[in-house]
Amino acid sequence: MNEILAGSVYFGVVLSLAAYYVGEVLNKKFKSPLLNPLLIAVIIIIGFLLLTGTSYETYDEGAKYLTYFMNPATVCFAIPLHQEMQKLKKNKLAIAVGIISGTLTSMLCVLAVAVIFNITHEQYITLLPKSITSAFGFAVSEQFGGISSIAVPVIILTGVVGNVFGQSICRITGIKNRIAVGLALGSSSHVLGTAKALELGELEGAMSSISVVVSGIITVLAASFFAGLY
């Protein structure tokens, strides 16, 4: 099977889109946060590769064409940010405090996990950039001695968890302010959290968008300090 699929240039693209479509159908039918289209797609793709004995390299050879759209898609997050610029200016202090608090909380949680479970310094650095987008996280992990090949999956997993459970957590904890919800999703689960925020509304998406960028910058600047703490 691996040899057959290896000859198909767009196998990865077709599998990815089909898996996501199944996730969309299930999500719309059952209305459950656990049936998140992204999470369902990941499960289906992993299951298909395991059942057919297809290597990840074969899948990625075709799926990489979807990856090309990630950068322009990320840039598109600037559109809701521009549309909500007046609210951004009006609440700039609260937004700044929210992003800084969210980013530092994420890094402090990783430090706490490192101390409690007595993990190695290399593992600690690998987990440190878990809540920022992979473009920032990969560089941070690589620069300070983490395992970059593990850092990226950890970042993706963090994003998936935020995308699936972020809205429910905000509801349970009583966070109803739209700006606060957007900042929480962006600072805790980067681009995937922002995708969820955009589903909730343009204001949430705008706040999450700026949170992704600023939290990434803060993490890069603060990484050297946190790296020396453990």
Disulfide bonds with the S-S distance in Angstrom:
none
